[in-house]
């Protein structure tokens, strides 16, 4: 199965976690918060749902 999306990282801006997800088919990056997921394409919403708990636990947080 071909991977369409992959999370790059999460970072805090103004106390809110912003996700950056790469779209391999379009070659672009989506930047959004968990509160904005319902405004994304359905397949991206489904992907975010699979990683949501890890996101909330800080697994992808940028620590640079």
Buried (B, 14 or more C-beta within 10 A) or exposed (E): EEEBBEBBEBBEEEEEBBBBBBBEEEEEEBEBEBEEBEEBEEEBEEBBEEBEEEBEEEEBEEEE
